[in-house]
Amino acid sequence: MTTAAQNPAPTAPPAARASAPVDPLRILLEGRAFFALIAIVIAFSMLSPVYFSTDNFLIMSSHVAIFGLLAIGMLLVILTGGIDLSVGSTLGLCGVVAGWLMQGVTLEGSGVILYPPVWVVVLATCALGAAVGAVNGLLIAFLKVPAFVATLGVMYVARGFALLLTNGLTFNELAGKPELGNTGFHWLGFDTLAGVPVGVWVLGAVAALGMLLLKRTPLGRWIYATGGNARAAELSGVPVRRTTMTVYMLSGVLAALAGLVLSSQLTSAGPTAGTTYELTAIAAVVVGGAALTGGRGTVGGTLLGAFVIGFLSDGLVIIGVSSYWQTVFTGAVIVLAVLLNSIQYGRRAPRKPAPPAAPAPTSPQTGTPA
């Protein structure tokens, strides 16, 4: 005779088990950047016959490359719970320094003009961006200045230096001297690789490196931990101050790269370039689902946010909407994105009721709890 112990009752396969109900609101909130991008493309394709074309998408993507580079750097900062208002001014300062170097550096007294190669200009510009970011990091991580105040001050300082360097003028001669090894920035803003603008390839490479940084390296885990709870992270051995310093330096480097791409696309470098770009970068990060309080956000979401902002702005230009209205729409997008973030991160899963406590065993002789 068989017993129940020998033939246990069959259990339901995993597929037959009750699954959690699908939450449409959650799907819409988590994928809002993707859905918004699809809606923008459909809407402007109906409003303009030239919007939905390969050439137009490539042109718009080259514009997005600038905002995308800024947004990825901004994401790293926001993930730690900070903010960087200086990225637009850093872009302008690095752009005019690159233009100044491309026009040739005159040695006073000797009459010699030095034309540094493009790779030297790129390295020097990125080093300048890292230096600006290091100033931000020093003020915030070591001197405990609030991030908003520190980066606001650096924003004005960087913009002032850009104006001083150019006397308020614009560098227009960025062609360089090919015979001296300086070929200019034309390749960065106008050349293509496999039919795709070089600036878009740069954005793709930076995005891939950013994903690897956040998902596969200790620094990425430190960034999320710092934004989640800086005090707890520090007690757990996370180098919070060094992490904060690093993300602001990376933000400065990416702002410098964005300045190089913008100067190449405009074939000029002006001291007012990048004005209000920090707001666009913040908008892209927030639209992409990152929390301004830190600890939540992805590079992929930020890229989608940058494309939403870029495709929306270019679409408004194509259909003839005033540039003033574009500013209004950008501000509205920021407010709406923050509101959706509050809804998404403010929702809490309902708590399951606690199972009833098992009665205490009783003694068979006395009937009292054992």
N, C-alpha and C positions, 0 to 999 in steps of 0.2 A: 504494500500500500504506500502510495506517495503522500508526502506531506506538503504543506504550504511552504515550508522552509526549503524543500527540495525543488519545488516548482514555484518560484516567486511570480507574483502577478506581473504581466508585461507592462512596461511603462510607455507612455506616449512618446513618439519620436519628436525631436526638437522642432521640426516643421509644424507639428500639430499642436504644439503648445500655444497658449494664448500670447499673442504679441501685443506690444504697446500700440495704442491707437495712433494713427497718423494725425499730426497737428498741422493743419494748413497754415495757420498764422506763424508758426515757428519756421516752416519752410520759406514763407514769403520774407520773413525778417532776415533769416540767414542768407538767403539768395537775392536780397534786394538790389545789390549792385548789378548783378547779372541781368535780372529782370528789367531794371531801369535802362541798362545799355541796349537791350533788345527793343524796348519801347521807344527809345530815342532814335535808333536807326530806322524803325518802321515809320515813326511819325515824320521825320525829316525826309525820308524817301518819298512819302506821299506829298510833301509840301514842295519839294524841289526835284526836278528830273536829273540833276547832276550830282546829287548827294550819294546815291547808291551806285558807286563806280569804283573800280580798283584803284585808279589814279587818285581819286579823292580820298579814299581810305588810307592810302600810303602817305599822302600829304598830311592828313589829320594825325596819323600815327607819329609822323616826325615832329609835329607840334606837341603831342602827348609825351614824347620822350623827355622834354624839358621838365614838365610837371611831374612825370613819373620818377625821374631821378631825385627831385626835391622831396617827393612824397615818401619814397623809400627811406631816405635819411630821416625825415620827420617821423616815420613810423617807429624807427629804432628808438628815437628819443621819447615818443609818447608811450611806448611799451614800458619804459622805466618810470612812468608817471610824470615826465617832464614836458616841456614845450620849448620850441626853438623859433623865436620870432625873427632871428637874424639871417635866415637862409636867403631871403630875397636880396638883402644888402650884400651878403657874402657873394652871391652870384654876380651882382653888379661890380663889386670890387675886384673879384678874380677876373671878370671879363675885361675890365679896363687895364689891369696889369698885363694880361695876355696880349691885348692890343698894343700896349706900350712896348712890350718886348718884341712883338712882331714888326713894329715900325723901325726897329733898330735902336740900340742903346749908344748914345754919343758919349765918348770919353772926353770930358772937358780938358781943354789945353792941348790935346794931341790931334783933334779933328778926326779921330778914328771912330767909325760907326761899326758896332758889333751886331751881327744878325744871328741870334742863337737858333739852332735847329728846332724844328717843331717839337720833337720829343723833350727837349730841354724846357721849352715853354710850357708844355703840358705838365711835366713834373714840378716845375716851379709854381705853377698855378695851383695844383693839387696840394702842394706843401703849404701854400698860403691859406687855402681853405682849411687844412688841418690845424694850422696855427690859430685861426679865428675860432674854430671849434674848441681848441684846447683852452682858450681864454674863457669861453663859456663854461667848460667843464671845471676849470679851476675855481671860478666864482661860485658855481653851484655845489660841487662835491666837497670842496675843501673849505671855502669861506662861508658856506651855508647861506648864500644869497638866493632868494626865491628865483626859480627858473624864469618866471615871467619878467621880473624886474631885470635880471642879469642879461637875458637875451634881448630885451627891449633896448637897454643901454648900448649893447654891442651892435645892435641894428643901426642906431644913429651914428655910432663911431665909424663903422665900416662904410656907411653911405657918405659920411663926411670926408673920409680919406679918398674915396673914389672921386668926389667932386674936386678935392684939392689936387689930385694927381692930374686931372684933365682940365682944370680951370673951368669946369662946366661944359667942356666941348666934347666932341665925339671923335674917336679914332676911326678913320675910314679906310686907311691904306693897310689892309691886312693880307695883301697878296704875298708879302715876303720877297725874298730874293732867291729864286731857284738856283741861280749860278753859285750862290753861297751856301746852298744846302737848306735854305728856308723856303719851303714850298707853300706856306700859308695854310689856312684852315678850310679851304674850299672842300676838301675831301670829307670832312666831318659833317658838314651841313648839307652838301648837295650830292655827293657820290652815293652810289648804291652798290650793294653786294647781293647777288642773286635776285636783283630787282627790288630789294628792300633797302630803304635809306640806312646809312651807317649809324645814324643816331638811334634808330630803332634797335639795331643790333647791340649797340652799347647798353641801351635800357634792358634788353633781354639778358645780356651777360650779367649786369648788376643785379637784376631780379633773381637770376639763378644762384648767384653767390649769396644773396641775402637769404634765400630759402635754405641753403645749406648751412649758413651761419646760425639761423634760428633753430633749425631742426636737428643738426648733427654735431654741434660743437658745445663745449661747456659755456662759452660766452653767451650763446643763445639761451641756454637754460638760466644763466645768471640774469640776463635781461628780463626774462619773464618773472623770475623770482623777485627781482628788485621792484618791478612794477606791481606785483601782487601784494607784497608786504615787505618794505625795505628793512624794517627793524628785525623781523623774523628771519629774513634772508641773511642779514649780517650776523645774527646769532648762530645761524647754521653754517657759517664759514664762507659765505659768498662775499667776494671783494666788491662791495657796493660802490665805494667811491671810485675805484678803478673802472668798474663797469660804466658808471655814469660818465666819467671822463672819456672813455672809448667811444660811446655812442654819439657824443657831441662832436668828437673829432671826425667820426665817419660821416655825420651829417654835413660838416663843413667840406669834406672832400667831395661828397656827392653834389653839393651846391657849386663847387668849383667846376666839376664836370659839366653840370648843367649850364654854367656860364660859358664854357668853351663851345658847347653845342649851339647855344643861342647866338653867340658872336659869329660863329661860322654861318649860321642860317641867315643872319642879317648882314653879313660881310662888314660889320662895324661893331664897335664897342663903345657904349655910352654909359655915363655914370648913373643914369636913372634906370638902367635896365633892371628888371626883376622887381620893380615896385609892386607891392601887394601880392607878390607870388607866394609869400609865406601863407597867406590866407587860402590860396588855391591848394597848396600842399596839405594844409590842415583839412580842408574840405575833402580832398581825395582820400585821406586816411580815415576820416570819419564815415564817409560814404562806403568805404570798403569794410566797415564793420568793426573797426578798432574802438576800444573804450578810451576816452580821454583821461580816465582815472588810472590807466596803465594795466599791464598784465594780460590784455586781450587784443588780438589782432594778428593778421597774417600778411605776408608779402603779396600773395595772390589776390586777396581782397583789396589791398591798396592799389594794385595795378588796375583792377577793374574800376575802382573809384576814380583813378586818374583818367581812364578812358571815358568814363561817364562825364566828367567835367570837361575834358577836351572835346569830345564829340558834340556835347551840348553847346559849348561856346562857338565852335566852328559852324555848327548847324544854324545857330542864330545869325552868324555873319552871312552865311550863304543865302538865307531867306530875307536878308536886309533889315534885321532888327538892330536898333541903335546900340552902340557900345555901352551906353549908360544903363540900358535895360539888362545887358549881360551882367553887369555888376550886381544889379538887383536879384537876378536869378541865382547867381553864385551865393549870395548871402542867404537866400531862401533855401537853397540846397543844404547849406551848412546847418541851418536851424532845423530843417526837416530831418536830416541825418542824425543830429544829436537827439532829437525827440524819439526817433525810431530806436536808437541805441538805448535810451532810457527805458523804453518799453521792452526791448529784448532782454537786457541784463537785469531789469527790475522784476521780471517774471520769475516765479519760484515754482518748482514742481510741487504738487500737493503731497503732503506727508502721508505716508501709510499709517493706519492706526496700529498701535503697538499690540502684539498678541497678548491675550490674557495670561497672567502669571499662573504657573502650575501650582496646585495646592500642595502644601507641605505634607510629606508622608507622616502617617500616624503610627503609633506603636500599637500592635494588636492586643497587648495586654491591658494597657491603660487608656487607650483612645486619645492620648495626647500627642502633640507633634513630637516626632523623634528628634 
